[in-house]
Amino acid sequence: MLDPNLLRGQPEEVAKGLARRGFFLDVDALVALDQRRKTLQIDIEGLRNERNRLSKAIGLARREGRDGAAEQERATQVSQELAAREGDLASALAAWEELSRSLPNIPQPDVPDGKDEQDNVCLRHWGEPARAAGPVEDHVDVGTRLGILDFAAGSKLAGARFVVLRGDAARLERALIQFMLDLHTREHGYEEVAPPYLANAQSLLGTGQLPKFEEDLFALRDDPYYLIPTAEVPLTNLLREEIVDVLPQRFCAYTPCFRREAGSAGRDTRGMIRQHQFDKVELVQIVRPEDSAAALEALTAHAEEVLRRLELPYRVMFLCAGDMGFAAARTYDLEVWLPSQQCYREISSCSNFESFQARRLQLRYRDAEGKPQLAHTLNGSALAVGRTLVALLENHLQPDGRVRIPAVLQPYLGGQEYLGTVSE
């Protein structure tokens, strides 16, 4: 959530920041709601003081042998008025909390202006994309021809947007996961975590998926749990409601991820680009505020290193204000080249949330004076495994129909160099 002191003290500045995202903040309604809170708190304080005064007056009357009927009658009225005002205050505070939770994060000042992905800024490229003069065999055709991607079975077992990986594809996915985890734990200093794949509502509220994105979550029918949409949820919540003694903290995890893709009807219906269930290796960092800018650059570089070692052409995009996720203050997307589409597609999103998530989580550390302060949180995919597999099948497709396995993965596959056999 945004800093309540900022909301109350500088609502116009908050509105300007949110307007860059295309979000309208009704400043008049916000100010009126806060003024209502202030008025009720003043009324309640006055009524409590009067109740205390009347209590003393009643006690004095009894000691003096008087019935104190007038004071008693007024005390009853005050108690009733106080209960009513306290109920009104609770409603006003709940309305403020609901409004606060609905507000996205404010973009950092140098985040590019813009409405959507067309306004994102390319920071750098790596690798040489394969430019094709004509149609290129895509991952669906390659995987079907090699007998390793079974979309018919996925549809039979679950429905649309599911796939069954067979043989070499299943082994390749496992190799990718192991390679990514090894890289991030052995070279980049992350602690590997194996979290639950179910999360409670409090965890999803803490990272910003609830309440705004509930329609995109899979909820269990008879139990108070959701299937996680990303390992960001359990990893960031590991330190919820704690005062952390040592920062930075770096976590990584492999998990399956589950998303309804409620807003993507008709988009990417072919193949593995947009699935209801997919695997991902996630990175999370929890740092001091003064370190979060550098931490985002480092985290992004860690995700880039995966693509480099897999020899996959990619670019880094600086997302404009209108294209960032709800909780992000700054985001870099990594986009991998897909020859069949002759374009770059997102494979990782790396974000600095500043204190937005930490405020919801009450995730704090102690400053030099020993005072608790909100930490900054960051996360990024390193990488989305399914999309990485897609990129491998397409970018390393050979003229003879085989798919070359990058050297870095071959030890995880017993030295295997290719998927498939030479076409007749």
N, C-alpha and C positions, 0 to 999 in steps of 0.2 A: 504494500500500500504506500501511497504518498505520505510524506511527513504531515501530520495534522496541523502542526504549527505553520507550515508553509501554506496549507489550504486556508487556514483562518487568517493568517497575516498578509498573504500576498495572493489572493484568489485571482486577480486579473492576470498576474504573471503566469500562474498555473494554467489559466484558460488559454493564454497565448501559446504556451508550450504544447498543450494538448491539441490545439487547433492545427498545429503542424502535422499531426497524425490524422487529421480529418475528424477529430472528436470534438463535439460541442459541449462545453461545460456551461451550464446555466448559473452564472455568477450570482444573479439576484436571488435565485432559489437557494443557493449554497449559503449566502450571507444571511438570508431570512431564517434558514434552519439553524444556523449557529446563533443568531440573535435570540431565537426562541429558546435554545438551550441556556443561554446566559440569563434571560429573564426568569426562566423557571428555577434556575439555581439560586438567583437572588430571592425569589419568592419563598423558596424552600428554606433558605437560611433564615429569612425573617420569621417564618412560621415556627421554625424550630426554636428560635430565640424566644418568641412569644409563649410557646408551649413550656419552655423552661421557667419563664417568669411566672406563668400561671401555676405551675406545679409548686413553686415556692410560696405563692400567695395562698394556695389551698392549704398547704402545710401550716402556714402561719395562722390561718383562720381556725384550723382545728385546734392548734395549741391555745388559741385565745377563746375557745369555746363557741365559736361561730360556725354556722353550717357551710359558709362559702359557696352558696348555691350559684350565685352569679358567676364566680370564677370557674366553677365546675361546668356550668353550661357553656361558657365560652371555650373552655379547654376541649370539650367534646367537639365543638364546631371547628376549632383549630386542627384537631387530629384528623377530622374528616377532610378538611381542605388540604392538609399536608399529604394525606394518602393519595388524594386526587392529583396533586401537583407532582408527587413522586412517580405516579403512573404515567403522567404526561411526559416527565423527563425521561423515563425509561423508553418511551416510544420515540422521543426526539433523538436520543442517543442511538437507538436501533436504526432509525432512518439515516442518521449520519454514518453509521457503520456500513449500512447497505450501499449508500452513495459512494463512500470511500473505496469499498471493494470493487465497485464498478468502473473506477477510473484507471486507465492504463498508465504506464510509466511515462515520464517526460523525456523526450529525446535529448541527448547531450547537445550542446550548442553547435558543434561542428557536423552533426549528422546532416546529410544532404536533405534539402526540401524535396518533396515529391509525393505523389499519390499512390503509386504502385511500382511493380518491378521494372517498368519502363524507365523510371527515374533513378534506378540504382546506379552506382558509380563503380566502374571496374578499376581495381587497384593494381592488379598484376595478373599475368598469365604464366603458365609453366607448361612446357611440352608443345609438340607440334600436332595440332588436330589433323586427322585424316580427312581431307576434302574429297568428296566423291562426285563424279560427273553424272552418275545415274543411281538407280536404287541400290541400297546396301542391305544385305541380310541382317535382320535385327535379332535381338537375343531370343525372341520367341521362336523364330525359324531355326536359329542355331541350336538352341536347347532341345527343340522338338526333333530336329534331324539327328542329333546325337543321342536322343532317348534319355535325357537327363532332366528335362523340365516337363512336368505332366500337369497341364492346366485342366484337362478333362477330369483327372482324379481329384484335383483340388475342388473343382465345382461339385463333383459328386459327393465328396466327403463333407463339404461345408457350404459352398455356394460361390457366388461371384467374388472376385478379388482374393482368391486363395490359390495356392499352387503347391504341388508336391515335388520336392527335389529328390531325384533318384541317383544312385550310383555316384559318379564323379561330381555331380553338382552338390550332393549332400556332403561329400568329403571336402570339396572346395570351400563350401560355406564354413565348415568346421575349421578348416585351415586358416581362413580369413580371420575368424574370431580369435583363434589362438595367436596368430601373428600380431593382431592389433593389441591384444592384452599384453603380450610379451614386450612389444615395443614401448607401450605406455608405462608399464611397471618397471621394466629393467633400465630404460633409457630416459624416460621423462619424469620419473619419480612419483607416480601415482600409486596409491594403495588399492589393490584389487578388492572388490566387495561383491558378494553374491547375495543380493537383496531379495525379498519376497516379490512375486509378480502381481500381488494384490496390494491395494492401498486403501486406507480409510479416507473418509471425506476430509478430515483435518489435514492430512498430508497433501491432498490435492488442492485444498484451499491455500496451504502455505506457499506452494509454488505458482499459484495463479491459474490453474486449470479450472477450478471452481471459484465462483459459480458460473462464470461467463461461458465456459466451453463444455458444459455438462452434456450437451447433445452429441458431442463427438466422442464421449467415453462409453465403454461397455460396462454396465452396472450389473452386478449379480442380482438375481431375482429375489432370493430369500435371505440374503445376508448383507450386512452393511459394508460391502466392499466394491471396489472398482478394479478392473484389469488396468495395469499401468499403461499409459500412452508412451512413456519414455522412462528410462532409469533415472533421469533427472529428478523425478518425484521422490523415490526412496533415498537416493544419495544425498540430496539437499536436506531432507528431513532427518537424516541421521543425527544432526546437531540441533534439532528443534528444541526451543525452550532451554538452551544451555548457554552458559558463559564459558567460552572456549579459552583454555590457557595458552595454547600454542597455535599460531597462524604463520604461514598458510597451511591449510589442509587440502590435500588433493586425493580425490577418489575416482576410480574408474570401475565400470561394470559392464558385462555382457548381459543383456536380457532380451527376450522377445518383447515386442511392443504391440499394443492393440488399439486401433483407432477405427471409429465408425466411418470416417471420411464423409461426415454428414453434408459438408458444403461442397463436395466435389463430384456431384452427379454428372455423368457424361465425360469426365476428365480422366485421361490415362486409363481407359478401360482395357487396353491391350497390354498384356504382359505383367511385369513385376514392379513397375514404377510406383504404383499406388495400391498397396495391399491393406487388407484389414489386420493382418498379422505379419510382422516382419521383425528381423533381428537387427540389433544395433549395439555398438560399443559406445558408451557415453562417458564423457569426462566432466567432472565437477570440481571447481576450485572455490574455497572459502578463504577470503583474504581481508587484510586491513584496507580501509578505504583508499589510503594513499598508494596502495599497491595494485589496485584493480585495473588501471589502464594498462600497465605493463603485463599483468596477468592475462588479459584478453589477447594481447599480441602473442604471448607465449603459447597459450592454449590453441590459438588458430594455427600457429606454426606446427604444433604437435599433430593436428589433424592433417595439415598439408603434407607432413612427412610420410603419412600412410600412402597418400596418392603418389608421391614421388617414388617411393620404393616399389610401388606396384606399376610404375611406368605408365600412369594414366594422365593425359593432358587435362588441365583444369585451369580455372580462373577464380580470383577472389573478388567478391562483390561487396561493396560498402552499401548496406541497405538504407534507402531513404526513409524519412520519418513515417510516411504512410504505409510502408511495406513491412515494418518491424512487428515482431510478436508483442502481445499484450504487456508482458512484464519487462521487456528489454528497454534499456536506455541506449544501447549501441549494439549493432549486429553486423558480423561479417558472414556471408554465405560462401561456401566453396561449391563450385559448379563443375561437374566433370563432363568431358566431351562424350557425346553419344553419336557415333558415325551414322547410324540408321536415321537419326532425326536431324543430323547436320546442325546440331546446336548444343549448347551447354545446359545441363540440368542439375538442380540442387542435389548435393549428396551430404552436406553438413551445414549446420547453422551454429555459429559461435557467438554467444551473447554475454554482455556485462549487464547485470540487473541492478547494479549498485546496491542500495539498501532496501529496494522494493520488496523482494522476497523475505529478506531478513526481518523486516518489520512485522510481516505476517507471522513469521516463524518465531519471533523473539529470539533470534540467533545473535549472540553478542560476544564480545571479547572485552578485556580490560585495557584501558589506555595507560599511558605512562604514570598517571596519577591514581591508577587503580579503579577508575570509574567505568562501569559497564557502558559500552558503545555498540551500536549496530555494525555488524560485519557487512562486507560486500560479497555477493555470490555471482558465480559465472558458470556457464556450462556450454558444452559443444559435443556434437556427434563426431566420433573418430574411429569408425565411420558407420553410416547406415549400410549394413552388410548386404542386403538384397540388391540395393542399387550399385554397390561395388561389384557384385557378381555380374550384374547386367553390363557394367562398363568393361569388365574383363572379357566377357564373351564377345563383345563388339569390337573393342579396340585391339585385342590380340588375336582376332580371327585371321588365319593365314589363307593365302590363295588356294592351298590344297584342301581347305575345309576344316582343318584342325584348329584348335585354339591353343596358343602358346601360354604356358604357365610362367609367370614372372619368376626370376631366379630366387627371390626372397621367399616365395611360397613353396618351392620344390622340396625343401627339407621336411615340411609338414605333410607332404604327400609321397613320402618314400622315394624322393628323387624323380618323380614323374615330371616330364617336360611338356607334354601336350594332353589335351582332351580330345578324344576321338582318334580316328585313323585316317590315313590318306584316302581321299575320295577316288573312286574308280573312274 
